[in-house]
């Protein structure tokens, strides 16, 4: 299939000798999923956020979507609560936190992704680590990144004990913020102190119209 520009084609057809599965390669940023273009969320799974325009040439990609409705929340961004471990049962996180994930998997299980139309995509590769992910998708799809981050901070503050127990079992926690456009996110010193005190990692990813921004970039 012909794509909108050379950069998009290179990304969609990206191959890496170290990472046979594009979902595991940090250099594979944008993919083509059926009839959708999306930004890969490198969190151990195969999630992606649908985009409407090419980040390099600006070509409108919405024509690829036909008449199917889109989840506006997925198009703008999301804040996820993510737990990963070498090989623990993700059910431990569900029980300890009293929260229901939208996706959970165990190390060694086949990777998969669910497209916006509900179609399940199966991959030949398997998960190297166990994982558990929760979002606000079933609570408030119109929440801003700021509101979503505030929600998870409140939830974390009330679950210090369970989080500590999970960490003793080998689980690592992360608040993952991703935006497919301009991002505005402010955390107060006490909120950052809360994350630090709980040893919860904060990951922020954003894609602008001008360039792709990565954490710890030297540019």
C-alpha positions in Angstrom: 0.0 0.0 0.0 1.2 3.5 -0.8 1.4 5.9 2.1 1.3 9.7 2.2 5.1 10.4 2.4 8.5 8.8 2.6 8.8 9.3 6.4 5.4 7.6 7.0 6.3 4.7 4.7 9.6 4.2 6.5 7.8 4.2 9.9 5.0 1.8 8.8 7.5 -0.6 7.2 10.0 -0.2 9.9 12.1 -3.3 10.6 14.7 -3.8 13.3 17.2 -6.6 13.7 17.0 -6.3 17.5 13.2 -6.1 17.8 11.3 -8.4 15.3 8.0 -7.1 16.8 7.6 -3.3 16.1 5.7 -3.0 19.3 8.9 -3.7 21.2 11.1 -1.3 19.2 11.5 2.2 20.6 12.2 3.5 17.1 8.9 2.2 15.7 6.7 5.2 16.5 3.8 5.1 14.0 2.1 2.1 12.6 -0.7 1.2 10.2 -3.4 -1.0 11.8 -5.9 -2.3 9.3 -7.2 1.0 8.0 -6.0 3.2 10.9 -2.8 5.1 11.5 -1.7 5.3 15.1 1.1 6.2 17.4 2.4 3.2 19.3 2.3 3.3 23.1 5.4 1.5 24.2 4.2 0.1 27.5 4.7 -3.6 27.1 1.5 -4.1 25.1 0.3 -3.3 21.6 -1.8 -0.2 22.3 -1.8 2.7 19.9 -3.5 6.1 19.7 -5.2 6.9 16.4 -4.0 10.0 14.5 -5.9 12.0 11.9 -2.9 13.8 10.2 0.6 12.7 9.2 3.1 14.1 11.7 5.6 14.7 8.9 3.8 16.0 5.9 0.5 17.0 7.4 -1.7 14.9 5.1 -5.2 14.3 6.4 -5.6 10.6 7.2 -9.2 10.6 8.3 -10.3 9.5 4.8 -8.8 6.1 5.8 -11.3 5.8 8.5 -14.5 5.7 6.4 -17.7 6.4 8.4 -16.8 4.7 11.6 -17.2 6.7 14.7 -14.0 7.6 16.6 -13.3 7.8 20.3 -12.3 11.4 20.8 -10.5 10.5 24.0 -8.2 8.2 22.1 -7.4 10.8 19.5 -6.2 13.4 22.0 -4.4 11.4 24.6 -4.7 9.5 27.8 -3.2 9.0 31.3 -2.9 5.3 32.2 -2.0 3.6 35.4 0.4 0.8 34.5 1.9 -2.0 36.5 4.5 -4.4 35.1 6.5 -7.3 36.6 8.8 -10.1 35.3 6.2 -12.8 35.6 3.5 -12.2 38.2 -0.2 -12.8 37.9 -1.9 -9.4 36.9 -4.8 -10.5 39.0 -2.8 -9.6 42.0 -2.9 -5.9 41.0 -6.7 -6.1 40.5 -7.3 -7.5 43.9 -4.8 -5.3 45.7 -6.0 -2.0 44.2 -9.7 -2.9 43.9 -9.6 -1.5 40.3 -10.5 -3.2 37.0 -8.0 -2.9 34.2 -8.9 -2.5 30.5 -6.0 -4.8 29.6 -3.9 -7.3 31.5 -1.5 -10.0 30.4 1.1 -12.4 31.8 4.6 -13.0 30.6 4.7 -15.5 27.8 1.2 -14.8 26.6 0.7 -13.9 22.9 0.5 -10.2 22.2 -2.8 -8.7 20.8 -4.4 -5.4 20.2 -8.1 -4.3 19.8 -8.9 -1.9 17.0 -11.5 0.9 17.5 -14.1 -1.2 15.7 -13.6 -4.1 18.2 -11.5 -6.3 15.9 -8.9 -8.3 17.7 -5.4 -8.4 16.1 -3.2 -11.3 17.2 0.6 -11.1 16.9 3.1 -13.9 16.7 5.3 -12.5 19.4 4.7 -12.9 23.2 4.9 -10.6 26.2 8.3 -10.5 27.9 6.8 -9.1 31.1 3.4 -9.3 32.8 1.4 -6.2 32.7 -1.8 -4.4 33.9 -3.3 -1.2 32.5 -6.2 0.9 33.7 -7.6 4.2 32.2 -10.6 6.5 32.5 -12.1 5.3 29.2 -15.1 3.8 30.9 -15.5 6.6 33.4 -15.1 10.0 31.6 -13.9 10.0 28.0 -13.9 13.8 27.8 -11.5 14.4 30.7 -8.4 16.4 29.9 -4.9 15.1 30.6 -4.8 17.3 33.7 -8.1 15.9 35.0 -7.0 12.3 34.3 -3.7 12.8 36.0 -5.4 14.4 39.0 -7.8 11.4 39.2 -4.9 8.8 39.3 -3.0 10.9 41.9 -6.1 10.8 44.2 -6.4 7.0 43.6 -2.7 6.4 44.4 -2.9 8.5 47.5 -5.6 6.2 49.0 -3.7 3.0 48.1 -0.2 3.5 49.5 -0.3 0.3 51.5 -1.4 -2.0 48.6 1.1 -0.3 46.2 3.9 -1.0 48.6 2.9 -4.6 48.9 2.8 -5.0 45.1 6.2 -3.5 44.8 7.5 -6.0 47.3 6.2 -8.7 45.0 8.2 -7.3 42.1 5.6 -5.0 40.5 6.7 -1.6 39.1 4.2 1.2 38.9 3.9 4.0 36.3 1.6 6.9 35.5 1.8 7.1 31.7 0.8 10.4 30.0 0.4 10.4 26.2 -0.8 13.1 23.9 -1.3 13.0 20.1 -1.3 16.8 20.1 -0.2 19.7 22.2 0.1 18.7 25.8 -0.5 20.8 28.9 0.1 19.1 32.1 1.2 20.7 35.4 2.0 18.8 38.6 2.4 20.6 41.9 5.4 19.9 44.1 3.3 17.9 46.6 2.0 15.7 43.7 5.5 15.0 42.5 6.5 14.2 46.0 3.6 11.8 46.2 4.8 9.9 43.2 8.3 9.9 44.5 7.3 8.7 47.9 5.4 5.8 46.3 8.2 5.1 43.9 5.8 5.5 41.0 7.4 6.4 37.7 6.0 9.3 35.6 6.3 8.9 31.9 5.3 11.6 29.5 5.1 11.3 25.7 3.7 13.8 23.2 3.5 14.1 19.4 3.3 17.6 18.0 2.7 18.8 14.4 6.4 19.8 14.2 8.3 16.9 15.6 8.2 13.8 17.7 9.3 14.5 21.3 10.8 11.8 23.4 11.6 11.9 27.1 15.3 12.7 27.9 15.8 14.1 24.4 19.1 16.0 24.1 17.7 18.2 21.3 
